[in-house]
Amino acid sequence: MLNETAKKLVDEITKNLAVSKESISSSFGELLNLLIDKLQLSQDKKFVFVLLGKTGVGKSSTVNSLLNQEIAPVGKYDATTMEVQEYEHEINGVKCSIIDTPGLCDDIPEKGNNQKYIELIQNQVKQIDLLWFVTRLDDSRVGEDEKKGIQIISEAFTPKVWEHSVIIFTRANKADDYLEELQERTKRIKDEIAKHTGNEIANKIPSVAVDNKSQTTPDGKRWLEELYTQVFITMSERGAIPFLMATAPRINKTQSNKTNRDPNWTFYNQSKFTNEDKENKDNEFNANDFIFNGIQKELIKKKLIEVIPALAAAGASAGAVVGGPIGAAIGGIVGAAVGSIFYFFS
């Protein structure tokens, strides 16, 4: 519920909206109370990402970049057994689990025992809000081990698991012809997934190219916001709001300091550098900064309305007026989430 400071601010904003003839003005207090209740309930829930891909392709680095936390440890090793590794964490008071599946897409002796691994993963994974299929963009084909991994995950959780999934290509800046390879690799992986799901599900899976040593992909576009957008709009409704709450302070921070940032391009999980890493150190970036473009904001807004239908009444001018002030008045992670949500409606 609203504290006294927030109530006074709501009254002031409502009057301003009435003057501007914004249709939300008469019911703004009700909408805000509903939103806060929803966020408070979501604060006790968690979101779960399951990572699927070969060892060493950058699964951990990419999820750590998105969440700006070293949740999944980054290491260079060869998988020797199929297993399920769960990393539990808390971000801004919101719980999350990152579940890795080393060995599932790797060439190991145990590979032939599919049923054993299906039973193992079914027993240990009880919630999936988003499945990440992670592979290198500069690989020319879908490997036999990746095909087997796609098959096993489809059998373990039924083909419907791919309805909430995203294909992520790492090492984007290593591609010879970035756009052509992105298109071709996306098609090949979707074709392989379609063998288990059919084309209707497979064709809807989004793909994102990333590079954990650069802000941008070879076409000059920032990839972090695109990854955030596709993750948010594709994940289950159950996990969407907890995910937004966990990342909300970074969204607010970015928008309020858009023109006067003094960025520190230090990527937190690079404690040991190879020669190639050292050469690229100046290009590494601080994953704190989200700078969403208009298309990304609109996609996130659409997802928010799906999850919280009452938000459909929020107009653009209401979003512009409400976001920062009301979020600050409410305070805490709930206030940060309110501010972030209305930012996407501004």
C-alpha positions in Angstrom: 0.0 0.0 0.0 1.0 3.6 -0.5 2.8 5.6 2.3 1.7 9.2 3.1 4.3 10.8 0.9 3.3 8.6 -2.1 -0.4 9.3 -1.5 0.2 13.1 -1.6 2.3 12.7 -4.8 -0.5 10.5 -6.4 -3.0 13.3 -5.6 -0.8 15.9 -7.2 -0.1 13.8 -10.3 -3.7 12.9 -10.6 -4.6 16.7 -10.7 -1.9 17.3 -13.3 -3.2 14.4 -15.4 -6.7 15.8 -15.2 -5.5 19.2 -16.4 -3.8 17.5 -19.3 -7.0 15.6 -20.0 -5.2 12.3 -19.6 -7.9 9.6 -19.4 -6.1 7.7 -16.6 -6.5 10.5 -14.1 -9.7 9.4 -12.5 -8.4 5.8 -11.8 -4.7 6.5 -11.3 -4.7 5.7 -7.6 -6.5 2.4 -8.2 -4.1 1.4 -10.9 -1.1 2.3 -8.7 -2.4 0.3 -5.8 -3.0 -2.7 -8.0 0.5 -2.4 -9.4 2.1 -2.1 -6.0 0.2 -5.2 -4.8 1.3 -7.1 -7.8 4.9 -6.2 -7.3 4.8 -6.9 -3.6 3.5 -10.4 -4.3 6.1 -11.0 -7.0 8.9 -9.9 -4.7 8.7 -13.3 -3.0 8.8 -15.3 -6.2 11.8 -16.1 -8.4 12.8 -16.5 -12.0 14.6 -19.5 -13.4 16.9 -19.6 -16.5 18.0 -23.0 -17.9 21.2 -22.9 -20.0 21.7 -25.3 -22.8 24.9 -25.3 -24.9 28.4 -26.7 -25.3 30.9 -26.1 -22.5 32.9 -23.0 -23.2 30.6 -21.2 -25.6 29.9 -18.4 -23.1 26.7 -19.4 -21.4 27.9 -18.1 -18.0 29.5 -14.9 -19.3 26.3 -14.0 -21.1 23.9 -14.5 -18.3 26.3 -12.7 -15.9 26.4 -9.8 -18.3 22.7 -9.5 -18.4 22.2 -9.7 -14.7 25.4 -7.8 -13.9 26.3 -10.4 -11.2 28.7 -13.3 -11.2 26.0 -15.8 -10.7 27.2 -18.7 -12.9 31.0 -19.2 -12.5 33.1 -18.7 -15.6 35.7 -21.3 -16.3 37.5 -23.1 -19.1 37.1 -26.8 -18.7 35.9 -29.8 -20.6 32.7 -31.5 -19.4 33.3 -35.1 -18.5 29.8 -36.0 -17.3 26.2 -35.0 -17.8 25.0 -33.2 -14.8 22.7 -30.4 -13.6 24.3 -27.4 -11.8 22.0 -24.9 -10.1 23.2 -21.5 -9.0 20.9 -19.7 -6.6 21.2 -16.0 -6.1 19.4 -12.9 -4.9 19.4 -9.6 -6.8 17.9 -6.6 -5.1 15.9 -8.9 -2.8 14.6 -11.0 -5.7 15.6 -14.7 -5.9 16.7 -16.3 -9.1 18.1 -19.7 -10.2 20.5 -20.2 -13.1 20.6 -23.9 -14.1 23.4 -25.1 -16.3 23.5 -28.4 -18.1 27.2 -29.2 -18.7 27.7 -32.3 -20.8 24.3 -32.2 -22.5 25.7 -30.7 -25.7 29.2 -32.1 -25.3 30.9 -35.2 -26.7 31.3 -37.4 -23.7 31.3 -41.2 -23.2 28.1 -41.0 -21.1 26.2 -39.5 -24.0 24.4 -42.6 -25.1 22.4 -42.9 -21.9 19.7 -40.4 -22.8 17.1 -41.8 -20.4 19.3 -41.5 -17.4 19.9 -37.8 -18.1 16.2 -37.2 -18.9 15.3 -38.6 -15.5 18.1 -36.6 -13.8 17.0 -33.3 -15.3 13.4 -33.9 -14.6 14.1 -34.6 -11.0 16.2 -31.5 -10.5 14.5 -28.9 -12.6 11.0 -28.0 -11.4 10.6 -24.6 -13.0 11.7 -23.1 -16.3 10.9 -19.5 -17.1 13.2 -19.3 -20.0 15.4 -21.8 -21.9 18.6 -20.3 -23.3 20.1 -22.2 -26.2 23.6 -20.8 -26.5 26.0 -21.4 -29.3 28.9 -19.7 -31.1 28.0 -17.6 -34.2 31.3 -18.5 -35.8 30.5 -22.2 -35.8 29.3 -23.2 -39.3 27.0 -26.0 -38.4 24.7 -27.4 -35.7 26.9 -30.1 -34.1 25.8 -33.6 -33.5 26.2 -33.0 -29.8 24.0 -29.9 -30.0 21.4 -31.9 -31.9 21.4 -34.5 -29.2 21.0 -31.9 -26.5 18.0 -30.4 -28.3 16.5 -33.8 -28.5 17.0 -34.6 -24.8 15.7 -31.3 -23.5 12.6 -31.7 -25.8 11.9 -35.2 -24.4 12.6 -34.2 -20.8 10.1 -31.2 -20.8 8.0 -31.8 -23.9 8.4 -29.6 -27.0 6.4 -26.9 -25.3 9.6 -25.9 -23.4 10.7 -24.1 -26.6 7.7 -21.7 -26.3 9.7 -19.8 -23.7 13.2 -20.0 -25.2 15.8 -17.8 -26.9 18.7 -18.7 -29.2 21.9 -16.8 -28.2 24.9 -16.6 -30.5 28.2 -15.7 -28.7 31.4 -14.4 -30.3 29.4 -12.2 -32.7 32.5 -10.2 -33.6 34.3 -13.3 -34.8 31.9 -13.8 -37.7 33.3 -13.3 -41.2 30.0 -12.0 -42.6 27.9 -11.1 -39.5 24.4 -10.6 -40.9 24.6 -13.5 -43.3 26.0 -15.9 -40.7 23.4 -14.7 -38.2 20.6 -15.4 -40.6 21.9 -18.8 -41.7 22.8 -20.0 -38.2 19.4 -19.0 -36.9 17.7 -20.9 -39.7 19.8 -24.1 -39.2 19.1 -24.2 -35.4 15.4 -23.5 -35.8 15.2 -26.2 -38.4 16.8 -28.6 -35.9 14.4 -27.6 -33.1 11.5 -27.9 -35.5 12.2 -31.6 -35.8 10.8 -31.9 -32.3 8.4 -29.0 -32.0 7.1 -28.4 -35.5 7.6 -25.1 -37.4 5.0 -23.1 -35.6 6.9 -23.1 -32.3 10.4 -23.1 -33.8 9.8 -20.1 -36.1 8.7 -17.9 -33.1 11.9 -18.4 -31.2 13.9 -15.2 -31.2 17.7 -15.1 -31.7 20.2 -12.6 -30.3 23.9 -12.2 -31.1 26.2 -11.0 -28.3 29.8 -10.3 -27.6 30.9 -10.2 -24.0 34.0 -8.1 -24.8 32.2 -5.3 -26.7 29.2 -3.0 -26.3 28.1 -3.7 -29.9 27.8 -6.3 -32.6 29.5 -5.8 -36.0 26.5 -3.9 -37.3 27.2 -1.2 -34.7 24.1 -2.0 -32.6 24.2 -2.5 -28.8 23.3 -6.1 -27.9 22.7 -5.9 -24.1 19.3 -4.1 -24.5 18.2 -6.5 -27.3 19.1 -9.5 -25.1 17.2 -8.0 -22.2 14.2 -7.3 -24.4 14.0 -10.7 -26.0 14.5 -12.4 -22.6 11.8 -10.4 -21.0 9.1 -10.7 -23.7 9.8 -14.4 -24.3 10.0 -15.7 -20.7 7.0 -17.0 -18.8 4.6 -14.6 -17.2 5.4 -16.2 -13.8 9.0 -15.1 -14.1 8.7 -11.8 -16.0 7.9 -9.5 -13.1 10.5 -10.9 -10.7 13.1 -10.5 -13.5 12.0 -6.9 -14.0 12.2 -6.2 -10.3 15.7 -7.6 -10.0 16.9 -5.4 -12.8 14.8 -2.3 -12.2 17.4 -0.1 -10.4 19.7 -0.4 -13.4 16.9 0.7 -15.7 16.1 3.8 -13.6 19.7 4.6 -13.1 20.4 4.6 -16.8 17.5 6.7 -17.8 18.2 9.4 -15.2 21.9 9.6 -16.1 21.7 9.2 -19.8 23.8 12.2 -20.9 26.2 12.6 -18.0 27.5 9.1 -17.5 31.1 8.5 -16.7 31.2 4.8 -17.6 33.8 2.5 -16.2 34.4 -0.1 -18.9 35.4 -2.9 -16.6 33.8 -6.3 -17.1 33.5 -7.9 -13.7 34.1 -11.5 -14.6 37.4 -11.2 -16.4 39.8 -11.9 -13.5 42.3 -13.8 -15.7 43.2 -12.6 -19.2 44.5 -14.4 -22.1 46.6 -12.5 -24.6 43.5 -11.9 -26.7 41.6 -10.7 -23.6 44.3 -8.2 -22.8 44.2 -6.8 -26.3 40.5 -6.3 -26.0 40.4 -5.0 -22.4 39.8 -1.4 -23.4 36.6 -2.6 -25.3 35.1 -4.3 -22.2 32.1 -2.6 -20.8 30.1 -2.0 -17.6 26.9 -4.1 -17.9 25.0 -1.6 -15.6 23.9 0.6 -18.5 20.6 -0.1 -20.3 19.8 2.3 -23.2 16.6 1.0 -24.8 15.4 2.2 -28.2 11.8 2.9 -29.1 11.1 -0.6 -30.6 12.5 -2.3 -27.5 10.5 -0.1 -25.2 7.3 -0.9 -27.2 7.9 -4.6 -27.0 8.5 -4.5 -23.3 5.4 -2.4 -22.8 3.3 -4.9 -24.7 4.6 -7.7 -22.5 3.9 -5.7 -19.4 0.3 -5.3 -20.5 0.0 -9.0 -21.0 1.2 -9.7 -17.5 -0.6 -6.8 -15.9 -3.7 -6.0 -18.1 -4.7 -2.9 -16.0 -1.6 -1.2 -17.4 -3.4 -0.8 -20.8 -5.0 2.3 -19.3 -1.6 4.0 -18.7 -1.1 6.7 -21.3 2.2 8.0 -22.5 1.9 11.3 -20.7 1.1 9.5 -17.5 4.2 7.4 -17.9 6.3 10.5 -18.5 5.0 12.3 -15.4 4.7 9.3 -13.0 7.9 7.2 -13.4 10.7 8.8 -11.4 8.8 10.8 -8.8 6.3 8.2 -7.7 9.0 5.4 -7.7 11.2 7.5 -5.5 8.3 8.2 -3.1 7.4 4.6 -2.8 11.0 3.6 -2.3 12.8 0.3 -2.2 12.7 -2.3 -5.0 9.0 -1.9 -5.4 9.4 1.8 -6.0 12.3 1.1 -8.5 10.0 -1.3 -10.4 7.1 1.2 -10.5 9.5 3.8 -11.9 10.8 1.3 -14.5 7.4 0.2 -15.6 6.1 3.7 -16.2 9.4 4.5 -18.0 8.4 2.0 -20.6 5.0 3.8 -21.0 6.6 7.2 -21.4 
